[in-house]
Amino acid sequence: MNNHLEHTQKTKELIDEVGSDVVRYFFNMRTISSHMNFDIDLAKKQSDENPVFYLQYAHARICSIIRTVESENLKPATDNLNLLVEEEEQGLLKKLYKFEKKFYTARKIMNRRKSVHILKTLLQHSISFILSEEYLAAKKILQKQDWL
């Protein structure tokens, strides 16, 4: 079997074992010229140690918030951004503000590793905020007032 066919067969086996999303993400975490040791044990973990699991978890949490906002007919507004004074809130706002330009630039120059890093960093900040005491306290207040 030639080298290309052998590589293709091993990639198919890897996809069967851990899934195509995981394989795609792990390959995009590195530059094409770097050596890669694919950590199958890490790729199979169902914890935040596994970057794909972590990103899927972050995505699910953010989608849950969006569904709640939509079901309550809440409209996004920038009128009261001055109320967001906590470090976590300010950090997330800054990341969101810079995200579109950074991500577009990374995609434009076809730097997949940079795109993956930008997305991971934004989601880490998002989850950090969602799990923060400020967010949880605000959510409890809204629930008590029957807003959620």
N, C-alpha and C positions, 0 to 999 in steps of 0.2 A: 504494500500500500504506500502511495507516495505521501510526502509530508503534508500537503494541503488536505488530502482526504482524511488523513489521520487526525489532523487538527479539527476539521469539520466534525468528525465523528465524536471526538472528545467534547467539543462544544455542545453538541446535541445531547450527549449524556449529562453534561453539567446542567443544561436547561431542564432536562427531565427531572433531575434531582432537586434543584432549588428554585426553578421557575425563571421565565425569561426576563421579568422585571429586575430580579436580583442580579442576574448575569449582566444585563445591560448596564445597570447602575454601577456594579463593581468594575466593569471595564471602563466606564466613563469617569470613574474617580481618579484615574491615572492618565498621564500623558501617553500617547501612543508609543513613544520611544522608551518608556520606562519598563523595567522588568516587573512582572506581576506574579505574585504567589496568591492564588485564589484560596481564601480561607473558607472552606466549605462548612466547617463547624460554626463560624460566625454567621455565614449566610443563612444557616438553618435556624439560628436562635430567634426566639420570639420575645425579644427584649430590646430595650433602647440601645444596647451595644451594637445591634445590627442596624446599620444606617438606613436600609430600605424599610425595615419594620418601623423604625423611628419616624421616617418621613410619611409612611402610610398612616401611622397613628396621628401625626400632626394634621395631615390632610383630613382625616375623619373628624377630629375635634373642631377644626375650622369649618368644615361642612355642617356640623351640628350647630354651631353658632349661627351660621348663615341661615339654616332652616328655621331656627328660633326667631331670628330677626324678621324673616319673611312671614312666618306664621302670625307674628304679632303686628304685622304691617308697619314696622319701624322703618324710618327713612334715614339713610346716612346723612349726616350734616357736619359741617366744619365750624358751625357757629360757636361751639363751646370747647374748642380745643385748649383754651386757656385753663380748663378744669383738669387737664391731664398734666399733672405736675410731678408725679412720682418718676423716679429714675427708670423703672421698667417701662412705663408708658412712653416717656420721652425717647428711650432707646428704640422701642418698637416703631414709633412714628418716624424716626430718622431712617431706620432700615427700610420701611415701606416707601418712604419718599425717594430713596436712592435705588430701590430695587429695579424698577422698570428700565431705567437708563443702563444700569450695570448689566442686567440680564440681556437686554437688547444688544449691547456692545459685545458681550461674550458670544452671543449667537451669531452676530454679524461676522465676527472674525473666526467663527466655527471652532471656538475653544470649548469643547464639551466639558472638560474637567473644571474649567472656571464656572460654567453654567451650573454644574452640579454643586460646586462649593457655594455659590451665591444662594441657590435655592436652599441648601442645607442650613446655612447661616440664618437666613430669614425665618425658616421654620423653627429653628432652635429658639430664636428670640420670641416667636409667636407662642410656642408652647411654654416657654419660661414665663411669659406674661399670663397666659391662660391658667397656669398652675400657681400663679402668685397670690398672695393673700389679698391684695387690692382687688383683683378681679373676682375672687371668690366672695369677698365681703360685699362688693357691689352687686353681685348676682343674688346673694341672700336678701339684700335690701329690696331689689326689684321683685323677687319672689314674694316677699312679705306684702308688697304693695300690689300684688296680682298683676304685675307687668310681664311676668314670664310664666 
